[in-house]
Amino acid sequence: MLTVTNLSVSYGAINAVDGVSFAVPAGAIVTLIGGNGAGKTTTLRALSGLLRARGGSVTFDSADITRLPPHEIVACGLGHVPEGRMIFANLTVDENLAMGAYLQRDRQRIAESRDYVFGIFPRLAERLRQSAGTLSGGEQQMLAIGRALMGRPKFLMLDEPSLGLAPRLVGTIFDQIQEINRSHGLTILLVEQNARLALEVSSHAHVLETGRIVISGPSTELRTDPRLKTAYLG
Amino acid sequence: MTEFLQQLVNGLSLGAIYALIALGYTMVYGVLRFINFAHSEVFMVGAMIAWKLGQYLPNGTLWGGLVVLAAAMAGCAVLGVTIERLVYRPLRGTATLNVLITAIGVSLLLQSVFQHPRVFGATPQLFPAVFPSKNFTFGGLAISSNQLVVITVAALLIVVLQLVIFRTRMGRAMRAVALNPSAAQLVGVNLNAVISFTFALGSALAGAGGVLYALNYPSVEPLMGVMPGLKAFVAAVLGGIGSIPGAALGGLILGTIETLVGGSATLSTYKDAIAFAVLIFILLCRPTGLLGRAATEKV
């Protein structure tokens, strides 16, 4: 569904992502793991067009999206839940979800999407009129995912959904991520620092180190890979 | 008392003009986080367009005045969008200071171009009475039709602006960009379109401000934007930069204070000093301005 070939992204003279290639097949959950500054977030931001690739290409549904601006990439069906959640803090939960459906014109479909999101995160339905900035960290993460789902993506990128959340909430969020993948066949690219968790839910994983993919393979194999054990699985 | 009310009316009409210009500063700041110092020259160009067109239209008619006003607004919208497209957009992503200095450059460029004798020249020219002019008296209050035009047009434009921002799709996109440009793009907002639209809207308001200002102080010249532009910038900061109701409120407060002080025999020489002293005092008490909000981020 998504094919990344030789992608490079740089900030000035620094190559944050240096010739990364991987593919995400339709219906799968694929994860990118790695430490701080490995280039995970940069890769996602380049895929959704927020950063410009210096080299390489990105194909989505057999269309080249490498040079498209972000709003056109979103329109292709690629959703992105950014690092730090980036909800619209001054808007209510309801308005945040409405913003998520910015490109959707069909009211009927938007209403369906809302019901779908409330089915996954009932907590959001209880908080509709509340200003999003006053939500707890976990609720904000739910809202960020809900907002992305309102755009009816075919492919969803999640950047560190577990960051800063209480362990119990992390479990809830990851259960729902798997549920979204199973029930709707939504393809997911997950970026995580918590490698153990990421390897549990994904089918394939790629390990990034200083902008390069150093290890790739099925998640079941990587779970016992000695190279990961010391550095990422503790 | 009558004297006070009279100055209040004068102050409101001046403040309404400041408010119109201040809205442009604050909207551009909202989406791009930078101060467009060329905005005061857009205001000047608005007055110039009206001055030129006023020579070909019959003066003293309501339709003629409205045509002039609409033309100045349209011309300024095009000018604002063009400046952004040609000058600010290539610099986007570079240090804010670079863009600020470039904005000052654009401002000086426009002033100099209009000072060229072939374009306009340095001598002030009389602004034609494009709207019908009459004086009304209510009790002891003297109100000119021009003041009524200023207050009515400014109030209407501010209401329309509110509707655009809170009731239209583009308005929603603008608010989203102001809150978080990356997140806005990730829900499908076209950033460049929003920025162009913001410049068009802000510049059209400045153009209207230019026409209304020239109506009340009936002369035009290339440097006429400098002082009102600075005052409007102060008004925007006073109200809380980035806040639209704040800009409107700041404009009205500043215009009223300036006129009230200017109307007093002993203090009139100090009217600008007092206006700026008020700014300093308000910012000392409320660093984010009257209606500004401090940005807080939850991690």
Boltz contact constraints between the chains, C-beta under 6 A:
constraints:
  - contact:
      token1: [A, 50]
      token2: [B, 182]
      max_distance: 6.0
  - contact:
      token1: [A, 70]
      token2: [B, 185]
      max_distance: 6.0
  - contact:
      token1: [A, 71]
      token2: [B, 188]
      max_distance: 6.0
  - contact:
      token1: [A, 71]
      token2: [B, 189]
      max_distance: 6.0
  - contact:
      token1: [A, 71]
      token2: [B, 190]
      max_distance: 6.0
  - contact:
      token1: [A, 74]
      token2: [B, 188]
      max_distance: 6.0
  - contact:
      token1: [A, 80]
      token2: [B, 186]
      max_distance: 6.0
  - contact:
      token1: [A, 86]
      token2: [B, 180]
      max_distance: 6.0
  - contact:
      token1: [A, 86]
      token2: [B, 183]
      max_distance: 6.0
  - contact:
      token1: [A, 88]
      token2: [B, 179]
      max_distance: 6.0
  - contact:
      token1: [A, 99]
      token2: [B, 176]
      max_distance: 6.0
  - contact:
      token1: [A, 99]
      token2: [B, 187]
      max_distance: 6.0
  - contact:
      token1: [A, 100]
      token2: [B, 187]
      max_distance: 6.0
  - contact:
      token1: [A, 102]
      token2: [B, 187]
      max_distance: 6.0
  - contact:
      token1: [A, 102]
      token2: [B, 188]
      max_distance: 6.0
  - contact:
      token1: [A, 103]
      token2: [B, 188]
      max_distance: 6.0
